[in-house]
Amino acid sequence: MRVRCHSYAYIAWMPGQHLLLKYHNLHRDHDEYHHRIYDPVTGEEIFHEILERRQFPTFSEVLDELQLLTENL
């Protein structure tokens, strides 16, 4: 069984540094899910995609992605 919220955001950053990752559906259309990845050195957005509800990750999937993004920091 899986449970998903209707309106939420996952936002990750290193303390005192730039954003690393953001997933959210906080726009006017709550069925519009955004996935953004940021350069940890500059804070510049380097990836952005809009997902469908069924593609939005669970918390454990977000943690797996963060582990991959931070392996070489």
PDB file of N, CA, C and O in Angstrom:
ATOM      1  N   MET A   1       0.844  -1.172   0.000  1.00  0.00           N
ATOM      2  CA  MET A   1       0.000   0.000   0.000  1.00  0.00           C
ATOM      3  C   MET A   1       0.894   1.241   0.000  1.00  0.00           C
ATOM      4  O   MET A   1       1.961   1.258   0.613  1.00  0.00           O
ATOM      5  N   ARG A   2       0.436   2.264  -0.693  1.00  0.00           N
ATOM      6  CA  ARG A   2       1.147   3.538  -0.740  1.00  0.00           C
ATOM      7  C   ARG A   2       0.172   4.656  -0.418  1.00  0.00           C
ATOM      8  O   ARG A   2      -1.014   4.569  -0.734  1.00  0.00           O
ATOM      9  N   VAL A   3       0.674   5.696   0.206  1.00  0.00           N
ATOM     10  CA  VAL A   3      -0.143   6.864   0.541  1.00  0.00           C
ATOM     11  C   VAL A   3       0.558   8.092  -0.015  1.00  0.00           C
ATOM     12  O   VAL A   3       1.768   8.255   0.146  1.00  0.00           O
ATOM     13  N   ARG A   4      -0.206   8.952  -0.666  1.00  0.00           N
ATOM     14  CA  ARG A   4       0.346  10.208  -1.180  1.00  0.00           C
ATOM     15  C   ARG A   4      -0.531  11.368  -0.734  1.00  0.00           C
ATOM     16  O   ARG A   4      -1.752  11.240  -0.643  1.00  0.00           O
ATOM     17  N   CYS A   5       0.099  12.489  -0.462  1.00  0.00           N
ATOM     18  CA  CYS A   5      -0.631  13.702  -0.093  1.00  0.00           C
ATOM     19  C   CYS A   5      -1.081  14.416  -1.358  1.00  0.00           C
ATOM     20  O   CYS A   5      -0.589  14.118  -2.446  1.00  0.00           O
ATOM     21  N   HIS A   6      -2.003  15.349  -1.227  1.00  0.00           N
ATOM     22  CA  HIS A   6      -2.511  16.079  -2.387  1.00  0.00           C
ATOM     23  C   HIS A   6      -1.723  17.351  -2.675  1.00  0.00           C
ATOM     24  O   HIS A   6      -1.627  17.776  -3.826  1.00  0.00           O
ATOM     25  N   SER A   7      -1.167  17.949  -1.650  1.00  0.00           N
ATOM     26  CA  SER A   7      -0.436  19.197  -1.836  1.00  0.00           C
ATOM     27  C   SER A   7       0.789  19.179  -0.922  1.00  0.00           C
ATOM     28  O   SER A   7       0.667  19.191   0.303  1.00  0.00           O
ATOM     29  N   TYR A   8       1.959  19.150  -1.536  1.00  0.00           N
ATOM     30  CA  TYR A   8       3.157  19.104  -0.713  1.00  0.00           C
ATOM     31  C   TYR A   8       4.390  19.423  -1.530  1.00  0.00           C
ATOM     32  O   TYR A   8       4.338  19.563  -2.752  1.00  0.00           O
ATOM     33  N   ALA A   9       5.509  19.534  -0.815  1.00  0.00           N
ATOM     34  CA  ALA A   9       6.786  19.809  -1.472  1.00  0.00           C
ATOM     35  C   ALA A   9       7.899  19.073  -0.743  1.00  0.00           C
ATOM     36  O   ALA A   9       7.879  18.948   0.482  1.00  0.00           O
ATOM     37  N   TYR A  10       8.864  18.591  -1.506  1.00  0.00           N
ATOM     38  CA  TYR A  10      10.119  18.082  -0.973  1.00  0.00           C
ATOM     39  C   TYR A  10      11.179  19.073  -1.416  1.00  0.00           C
ATOM     40  O   TYR A  10      11.361  19.294  -2.613  1.00  0.00           O
ATOM     41  N   ILE A  11      11.878  19.670  -0.465  1.00  0.00           N
ATOM     42  CA  ILE A  11      12.913  20.648  -0.786  1.00  0.00           C
ATOM     43  C   ILE A  11      14.160  20.253  -0.004  1.00  0.00           C
ATOM     44  O   ILE A  11      14.114  20.118   1.219  1.00  0.00           O
ATOM     45  N   ALA A  12      15.279  20.068  -0.711  1.00  0.00           N
ATOM     46  CA  ALA A  12      16.507  19.626  -0.061  1.00  0.00           C
ATOM     47  C   ALA A  12      17.655  20.578  -0.374  1.00  0.00           C
ATOM     48  O   ALA A  12      17.792  21.063  -1.497  1.00  0.00           O
ATOM     49  N   TRP A  13      18.473  20.834   0.637  1.00  0.00           N
ATOM     50  CA  TRP A  13      19.660  21.654   0.481  1.00  0.00           C
ATOM     51  C   TRP A  13      20.663  21.251   1.548  1.00  0.00           C
ATOM     52  O   TRP A  13      20.320  20.623   2.550  1.00  0.00           O
ATOM     53  N   MET A  14      21.885  21.622   1.311  1.00  0.00           N
ATOM     54  CA  MET A  14      22.930  21.420   2.308  1.00  0.00           C
ATOM     55  C   MET A  14      22.904  22.644   3.214  1.00  0.00           C
ATOM     56  O   MET A  14      22.832  23.762   2.703  1.00  0.00           O
ATOM     57  N   PRO A  15      22.957  22.485   4.531  1.00  0.00           N
ATOM     58  CA  PRO A  15      22.915  23.639   5.435  1.00  0.00           C
ATOM     59  C   PRO A  15      23.957  24.695   5.064  1.00  0.00           C
ATOM     60  O   PRO A  15      25.137  24.388   4.887  1.00  0.00           O
ATOM     61  N   GLY A  16      23.505  25.926   4.951  1.00  0.00           N
ATOM     62  CA  GLY A  16      24.384  27.034   4.610  1.00  0.00           C
ATOM     63  C   GLY A  16      24.776  27.095   3.148  1.00  0.00           C
ATOM     64  O   GLY A  16      25.627  27.900   2.770  1.00  0.00           O
ATOM     65  N   GLN A  17      24.166  26.253   2.315  1.00  0.00           N
ATOM     66  CA  GLN A  17      24.506  26.220   0.896  1.00  0.00           C
ATOM     67  C   GLN A  17      23.238  26.339   0.055  1.00  0.00           C
ATOM     68  O   GLN A  17      22.174  26.698   0.561  1.00  0.00           O
ATOM     69  N   HIS A  18      23.366  26.035  -1.229  1.00  0.00           N
ATOM     70  CA  HIS A  18      22.266  26.177  -2.178  1.00  0.00           C
ATOM     71  C   HIS A  18      21.311  24.983  -2.146  1.00  0.00           C
ATOM     72  O   HIS A  18      21.603  23.938  -1.564  1.00  0.00           O
ATOM     73  N   LEU A  19      20.164  25.178  -2.794  1.00  0.00           N
ATOM     74  CA  LEU A  19      19.224  24.077  -2.981  1.00  0.00           C
ATOM     75  C   LEU A  19      19.874  22.963  -3.795  1.00  0.00           C
ATOM     76  O   LEU A  19      20.757  23.213  -4.615  1.00  0.00           O
ATOM     77  N   LEU A  20      19.429  21.736  -3.558  1.00  0.00           N
ATOM     78  CA  LEU A  20      19.869  20.591  -4.345  1.00  0.00           C
ATOM     79  C   LEU A  20      18.736  20.041  -5.200  1.00  0.00           C
ATOM     80  O   LEU A  20      18.936  19.669  -6.356  1.00  0.00           O
ATOM     81  N   LEU A  21      17.542  19.997  -4.609  1.00  0.00           N
ATOM     82  CA  LEU A  21      16.433  19.284  -5.233  1.00  0.00           C
ATOM     83  C   LEU A  21      15.121  19.866  -4.744  1.00  0.00           C
ATOM     84  O   LEU A  21      14.995  20.257  -3.584  1.00  0.00           O
ATOM     85  N   LYS A  22      14.149  19.920  -5.636  1.00  0.00           N
ATOM     86  CA  LYS A  22      12.812  20.364  -5.238  1.00  0.00           C
ATOM     87  C   LYS A  22      11.775  19.602  -6.051  1.00  0.00           C
ATOM     88  O   LYS A  22      11.850  19.538  -7.278  1.00  0.00           O
ATOM     89  N   TYR A  23      10.821  19.037  -5.357  1.00  0.00           N
ATOM     90  CA  TYR A  23       9.625  18.451  -5.962  1.00  0.00           C
ATOM     91  C   TYR A  23       8.445  19.178  -5.328  1.00  0.00           C
ATOM     92  O   TYR A  23       8.414  19.353  -4.109  1.00  0.00           O
ATOM     93  N   HIS A  24       7.481  19.600  -6.126  1.00  0.00           N
ATOM     94  CA  HIS A  24       6.309  20.236  -5.515  1.00  0.00           C
ATOM     95  C   HIS A  24       5.135  20.296  -6.488  1.00  0.00           C
ATOM     96  O   HIS A  24       5.288  20.150  -7.701  1.00  0.00           O
ATOM     97  N   ASN A  25       3.969  20.515  -5.911  1.00  0.00           N
ATOM     98  CA  ASN A  25       2.760  20.763  -6.705  1.00  0.00           C
ATOM     99  C   ASN A  25       2.032  21.969  -6.117  1.00  0.00           C
ATOM    100  O   ASN A  25       0.814  21.937  -5.943  1.00  0.00           O
ATOM    101  N   LEU A  26       2.759  23.006  -5.817  1.00  0.00           N
ATOM    102  CA  LEU A  26       2.222  24.163  -5.116  1.00  0.00           C
ATOM    103  C   LEU A  26       1.751  25.280  -6.037  1.00  0.00           C
ATOM    104  O   LEU A  26       1.526  26.402  -5.584  1.00  0.00           O
ATOM    105  N   HIS A  27       1.601  24.987  -7.309  1.00  0.00           N
ATOM    106  CA  HIS A  27       1.061  25.973  -8.246  1.00  0.00           C
ATOM    107  C   HIS A  27      -0.460  25.942  -8.187  1.00  0.00           C
ATOM    108  O   HIS A  27      -1.045  25.130  -7.470  1.00  0.00           O
ATOM    109  N   ARG A  28      -1.084  26.812  -8.929  1.00  0.00           N
ATOM    110  CA  ARG A  28      -2.547  26.894  -8.967  1.00  0.00           C
ATOM    111  C   ARG A  28      -3.168  25.548  -9.334  1.00  0.00           C
ATOM    112  O   ARG A  28      -4.173  25.142  -8.749  1.00  0.00           O
ATOM    113  N   ASP A  29      -2.573  24.866 -10.293  1.00  0.00           N
ATOM    114  CA  ASP A  29      -3.056  23.544 -10.712  1.00  0.00           C
ATOM    115  C   ASP A  29      -2.311  22.482  -9.905  1.00  0.00           C
ATOM    116  O   ASP A  29      -1.142  22.207 -10.176  1.00  0.00           O
ATOM    117  N   HIS A  30      -2.974  21.888  -8.921  1.00  0.00           N
ATOM    118  CA  HIS A  30      -2.324  20.913  -8.048  1.00  0.00           C
ATOM    119  C   HIS A  30      -2.025  19.589  -8.753  1.00  0.00           C
ATOM    120  O   HIS A  30      -1.405  18.707  -8.159  1.00  0.00           O
ATOM    121  N   ASP A  31      -2.447  19.436  -9.985  1.00  0.00           N
ATOM    122  CA  ASP A  31      -2.089  18.251 -10.761  1.00  0.00           C
ATOM    123  C   ASP A  31      -0.853  18.505 -11.616  1.00  0.00           C
ATOM    124  O   ASP A  31      -0.496  17.676 -12.453  1.00  0.00           O
ATOM    125  N   GLU A  32      -0.205  19.637 -11.412  1.00  0.00           N
ATOM    126  CA  GLU A  32       1.030  19.980 -12.114  1.00  0.00           C
ATOM    127  C   GLU A  32       2.180  19.805 -11.122  1.00  0.00           C
ATOM    128  O   GLU A  32       2.355  20.614 -10.211  1.00  0.00           O
ATOM    129  N   TYR A  33       2.951  18.753 -11.308  1.00  0.00           N
ATOM    130  CA  TYR A  33       4.022  18.390 -10.389  1.00  0.00           C
ATOM    131  C   TYR A  33       5.374  18.762 -10.992  1.00  0.00           C
ATOM    132  O   TYR A  33       5.692  18.363 -12.112  1.00  0.00           O
ATOM    133  N   HIS A  34       6.157  19.519 -10.251  1.00  0.00           N
ATOM    134  CA  HIS A  34       7.449  19.995 -10.743  1.00  0.00           C
ATOM    135  C   HIS A  34       8.591  19.254 -10.062  1.00  0.00           C
ATOM    136  O   HIS A  34       8.543  18.967  -8.866  1.00  0.00           O
ATOM    137  N   HIS A  35       9.614  18.952 -10.844  1.00  0.00           N
ATOM    138  CA  HIS A  35      10.835  18.320 -10.365  1.00  0.00           C
ATOM    139  C   HIS A  35      11.976  19.196 -10.836  1.00  0.00           C
ATOM    140  O   HIS A  35      12.142  19.413 -12.036  1.00  0.00           O
ATOM    141  N   ARG A  36      12.763  19.702  -9.900  1.00  0.00           N
ATOM    142  CA  ARG A  36      13.870  20.593 -10.232  1.00  0.00           C
ATOM    143  C   ARG A  36      15.135  20.104  -9.536  1.00  0.00           C
ATOM    144  O   ARG A  36      15.097  19.652  -8.391  1.00  0.00           O
ATOM    145  N   ILE A  37      16.248  20.201 -10.243  1.00  0.00           N
ATOM    146  CA  ILE A  37      17.551  19.880  -9.683  1.00  0.00           C
ATOM    147  C   ILE A  37      18.433  21.105  -9.856  1.00  0.00           C
ATOM    148  O   ILE A  37      18.398  21.767 -10.893  1.00  0.00           O
ATOM    149  N   TYR A  38      19.229  21.404  -8.824  1.00  0.00           N
ATOM    150  CA  TYR A  38      20.062  22.596  -8.811  1.00  0.00           C
ATOM    151  C   TYR A  38      21.533  22.222  -8.703  1.00  0.00           C
ATOM    152  O   TYR A  38      21.885  21.212  -8.094  1.00  0.00           O
ATOM    153  N   ASP A  39      22.382  23.041  -9.296  1.00  0.00           N
ATOM    154  CA  ASP A  39      23.820  22.879  -9.155  1.00  0.00           C
ATOM    155  C   ASP A  39      24.188  23.231  -7.712  1.00  0.00           C
ATOM    156  O   ASP A  39      23.903  24.344  -7.270  1.00  0.00           O
ATOM    157  N   PRO A  40      24.810  22.317  -6.969  1.00  0.00           N
ATOM    158  CA  PRO A  40      25.107  22.582  -5.560  1.00  0.00           C
ATOM    159  C   PRO A  40      26.143  23.683  -5.338  1.00  0.00           C
ATOM    160  O   PRO A  40      26.209  24.253  -4.249  1.00  0.00           O
ATOM    161  N   VAL A  41      26.941  23.987  -6.342  1.00  0.00           N
ATOM    162  CA  VAL A  41      27.970  25.017  -6.200  1.00  0.00           C
ATOM    163  C   VAL A  41      27.409  26.407  -6.486  1.00  0.00           C
ATOM    164  O   VAL A  41      27.685  27.352  -5.747  1.00  0.00           O
ATOM    165  N   THR A  42      26.617  26.536  -7.560  1.00  0.00           N
ATOM    166  CA  THR A  42      26.131  27.860  -7.982  1.00  0.00           C
ATOM    167  C   THR A  42      24.684  28.133  -7.578  1.00  0.00           C
ATOM    168  O   THR A  42      24.272  29.292  -7.518  1.00  0.00           O
ATOM    169  N   GLY A  43      23.902  27.077  -7.299  1.00  0.00           N
ATOM    170  CA  GLY A  43      22.483  27.246  -7.006  1.00  0.00           C
ATOM    171  C   GLY A  43      21.632  27.382  -8.256  1.00  0.00           C
ATOM    172  O   GLY A  43      20.414  27.538  -8.169  1.00  0.00           O
ATOM    173  N   GLU A  44      22.269  27.323  -9.420  1.00  0.00           N
ATOM    174  CA  GLU A  44      21.548  27.450 -10.686  1.00  0.00           C
ATOM    175  C   GLU A  44      20.709  26.199 -10.958  1.00  0.00           C
ATOM    176  O   GLU A  44      21.164  25.074 -10.746  1.00  0.00           O
ATOM    177  N   GLU A  45      19.484  26.412 -11.429  1.00  0.00           N
ATOM    178  CA  GLU A  45      18.634  25.282 -11.811  1.00  0.00           C
ATOM    179  C   GLU A  45      19.229  24.628 -13.057  1.00  0.00           C
ATOM    180  O   GLU A  45      19.450  25.294 -14.069  1.00  0.00           O
ATOM    181  N   ILE A  46      19.485  23.322 -12.979  1.00  0.00           N
ATOM    182  CA  ILE A  46      20.091  22.623 -14.107  1.00  0.00           C
ATOM    183  C   ILE A  46      19.146  21.607 -14.741  1.00  0.00           C
ATOM    184  O   ILE A  46      19.451  21.042 -15.791  1.00  0.00           O
ATOM    185  N   PHE A  47      18.005  21.377 -14.107  1.00  0.00           N
ATOM    186  CA  PHE A  47      17.038  20.429 -14.653  1.00  0.00           C
ATOM    187  C   PHE A  47      15.649  20.797 -14.144  1.00  0.00           C
ATOM    188  O   PHE A  47      15.473  21.135 -12.974  1.00  0.00           O
ATOM    189  N   HIS A  48      14.662  20.728 -15.044  1.00  0.00           N
ATOM    190  CA  HIS A  48      13.272  20.988 -14.663  1.00  0.00           C
ATOM    191  C   HIS A  48      12.371  20.161 -15.568  1.00  0.00           C
ATOM    192  O   HIS A  48      12.515  20.151 -16.790  1.00  0.00           O
ATOM    193  N   GLU A  49      11.450  19.479 -14.934  1.00  0.00           N
ATOM    194  CA  GLU A  49      10.443  18.752 -15.697  1.00  0.00           C
ATOM    195  C   GLU A  49       9.118  18.837 -14.960  1.00  0.00           C
ATOM    196  O   GLU A  49       9.076  19.028 -13.745  1.00  0.00           O
ATOM    197  N   ILE A  50       8.038  18.693 -15.717  1.00  0.00           N
ATOM    198  CA  ILE A  50       6.699  18.635 -15.127  1.00  0.00           C
ATOM    199  C   ILE A  50       6.231  17.194 -15.217  1.00  0.00           C
ATOM    200  O   ILE A  50       6.267  16.573 -16.279  1.00  0.00           O
ATOM    201  N   LEU A  51       5.795  16.683 -14.087  1.00  0.00           N
ATOM    202  CA  LEU A  51       5.390  15.290 -13.977  1.00  0.00           C
ATOM    203  C   LEU A  51       3.881  15.164 -13.851  1.00  0.00           C
ATOM    204  O   LEU A  51       3.193  16.125 -13.505  1.00  0.00           O
ATOM    205  N   GLU A  52       3.381  13.983 -14.130  1.00  0.00           N
ATOM    206  CA  GLU A  52       1.989  13.658 -13.859  1.00  0.00           C
ATOM    207  C   GLU A  52       1.896  13.116 -12.436  1.00  0.00           C
ATOM    208  O   GLU A  52       2.900  12.696 -11.863  1.00  0.00           O
ATOM    209  N   ARG A  53       0.712  13.126 -11.877  1.00  0.00           N
ATOM    210  CA  ARG A  53       0.514  12.681 -10.510  1.00  0.00           C
ATOM    211  C   ARG A  53       1.106  11.289 -10.266  1.00  0.00           C
ATOM    212  O   ARG A  53       1.742  11.062  -9.237  1.00  0.00           O
ATOM    213  N   ARG A  54       0.905  10.374 -11.186  1.00  0.00           N
ATOM    214  CA  ARG A  54       1.393   9.000 -11.006  1.00  0.00           C
ATOM    215  C   ARG A  54       2.914   8.914 -11.020  1.00  0.00           C
ATOM    216  O   ARG A  54       3.475   7.913 -10.575  1.00  0.00           O
ATOM    217  N   GLN A  55       3.596   9.951 -11.527  1.00  0.00           N
ATOM    218  CA  GLN A  55       5.053   9.968 -11.585  1.00  0.00           C
ATOM    219  C   GLN A  55       5.689  10.596 -10.345  1.00  0.00           C
ATOM    220  O   GLN A  55       6.899  10.485 -10.151  1.00  0.00           O
ATOM    221  N   PHE A  56       4.898  11.246  -9.515  1.00  0.00           N
ATOM    222  CA  PHE A  56       5.448  11.943  -8.354  1.00  0.00           C
ATOM    223  C   PHE A  56       6.022  10.917  -7.385  1.00  0.00           C
ATOM    224  O   PHE A  56       5.350   9.935  -7.068  1.00  0.00           O
ATOM    225  N   PRO A  57       7.240  11.118  -6.910  1.00  0.00           N
ATOM    226  CA  PRO A  57       7.907  10.088  -6.112  1.00  0.00           C
ATOM    227  C   PRO A  57       7.409  10.017  -4.677  1.00  0.00           C
ATOM    228  O   PRO A  57       6.843  10.970  -4.141  1.00  0.00           O
ATOM    229  N   THR A  58       7.634   8.874  -4.084  1.00  0.00           N
ATOM    230  CA  THR A  58       7.418   8.723  -2.649  1.00  0.00           C
ATOM    231  C   THR A  58       8.637   9.313  -1.938  1.00  0.00           C
ATOM    232  O   THR A  58       9.650   9.603  -2.575  1.00  0.00           O
ATOM    233  N   PHE A  59       8.539   9.489  -0.633  1.00  0.00           N
ATOM    234  CA  PHE A  59       9.638  10.075   0.126  1.00  0.00           C
ATOM    235  C   PHE A  59      10.910   9.228   0.010  1.00  0.00           C
ATOM    236  O   PHE A  59      12.002   9.775  -0.137  1.00  0.00           O
ATOM    237  N   SER A  60      10.780   7.919   0.074  1.00  0.00           N
ATOM    238  CA  SER A  60      11.966   7.066  -0.024  1.00  0.00           C
ATOM    239  C   SER A  60      12.633   7.202  -1.400  1.00  0.00           C
ATOM    240  O   SER A  60      13.858   7.112  -1.494  1.00  0.00           O
ATOM    241  N   GLU A  61      11.865   7.414  -2.449  1.00  0.00           N
ATOM    242  CA  GLU A  61      12.440   7.620  -3.781  1.00  0.00           C
ATOM    243  C   GLU A  61      13.195   8.946  -3.860  1.00  0.00           C
ATOM    244  O   GLU A  61      14.228   9.041  -4.523  1.00  0.00           O
ATOM    245  N   VAL A  62      12.673   9.964  -3.182  1.00  0.00           N
ATOM    246  CA  VAL A  62      13.365  11.257  -3.131  1.00  0.00           C
ATOM    247  C   VAL A  62      14.689  11.101  -2.390  1.00  0.00           C
ATOM    248  O   VAL A  62      15.701  11.660  -2.814  1.00  0.00           O
ATOM    249  N   LEU A  63      14.697  10.355  -1.297  1.00  0.00           N
ATOM    250  CA  LEU A  63      15.933  10.125  -0.548  1.00  0.00           C
ATOM    251  C   LEU A  63      16.958   9.373  -1.390  1.00  0.00           C
ATOM    252  O   LEU A  63      18.150   9.673  -1.329  1.00  0.00           O
ATOM    253  N   ASP A  64      16.505   8.402  -2.171  1.00  0.00           N
ATOM    254  CA  ASP A  64      17.412   7.685  -3.078  1.00  0.00           C
ATOM    255  C   ASP A  64      18.023   8.635  -4.103  1.00  0.00           C
ATOM    256  O   ASP A  64      19.219   8.560  -4.389  1.00  0.00           O
ATOM    257  N   GLU A  65      17.207   9.526  -4.654  1.00  0.00           N
ATOM    258  CA  GLU A  65      17.712  10.494  -5.637  1.00  0.00           C
ATOM    259  C   GLU A  65      18.725  11.440  -4.995  1.00  0.00           C
ATOM    260  O   GLU A  65      19.750  11.756  -5.599  1.00  0.00           O
ATOM    261  N   LEU A  66      18.442  11.891  -3.777  1.00  0.00           N
ATOM    262  CA  LEU A  66      19.374  12.773  -3.075  1.00  0.00           C
ATOM    263  C   LEU A  66      20.707  12.085  -2.806  1.00  0.00           C
ATOM    264  O   LEU A  66      21.766  12.705  -2.899  1.00  0.00           O
ATOM    265  N   GLN A  67      20.645  10.820  -2.479  1.00  0.00           N
ATOM    266  CA  GLN A  67      21.888  10.079  -2.253  1.00  0.00           C
ATOM    267  C   GLN A  67      22.726  10.070  -3.520  1.00  0.00           C
ATOM    268  O   GLN A  67      23.937  10.287  -3.460  1.00  0.00           O
ATOM    269  N   LEU A  68      22.109   9.826  -4.656  1.00  0.00           N
ATOM    270  CA  LEU A  68      22.839   9.839  -5.930  1.00  0.00           C
ATOM    271  C   LEU A  68      23.412  11.227  -6.234  1.00  0.00           C
ATOM    272  O   LEU A  68      24.550  11.353  -6.688  1.00  0.00           O
ATOM    273  N   LEU A  69      22.612  12.265  -5.977  1.00  0.00           N
ATOM    274  CA  LEU A  69      23.057  13.631  -6.276  1.00  0.00           C
ATOM    275  C   LEU A  69      24.213  14.081  -5.395  1.00  0.00           C
ATOM    276  O   LEU A  69      25.008  14.927  -5.804  1.00  0.00           O
ATOM    277  N   THR A  70      24.317  13.530  -4.194  1.00  0.00           N
ATOM    278  CA  THR A  70      25.324  14.018  -3.243  1.00  0.00           C
ATOM    279  C   THR A  70      26.521  13.078  -3.083  1.00  0.00           C
ATOM    280  O   THR A  70      27.400  13.350  -2.266  1.00  0.00           O
ATOM    281  N   GLU A  71      26.573  12.016  -3.818  1.00  0.00           N
ATOM    282  CA  GLU A  71      27.678  11.056  -3.671  1.00  0.00           C
ATOM    283  C   GLU A  71      29.043  11.679  -3.906  1.00  0.00           C
ATOM    284  O   GLU A  71      30.014  11.278  -3.264  1.00  0.00           O
ATOM    285  N   ASN A  72      29.143  12.633  -4.791  1.00  0.00           N
ATOM    286  CA  ASN A  72      30.445  13.206  -5.137  1.00  0.00           C
ATOM    287  C   ASN A  72      30.669  14.599  -4.571  1.00  0.00           C
ATOM    288  O   ASN A  72      31.575  15.303  -5.016  1.00  0.00           O
ATOM    289  N   LEU A  73      29.868  15.008  -3.605  1.00  0.00           N
ATOM    290  CA  LEU A  73      30.064  16.357  -3.023  1.00  0.00           C
ATOM    291  C   LEU A  73      31.115  16.334  -1.945  1.00  0.00           C
ATOM    292  O   LEU A  73      31.411  17.370  -1.349  1.00  0.00           O
TER     293      LEU A  73
END
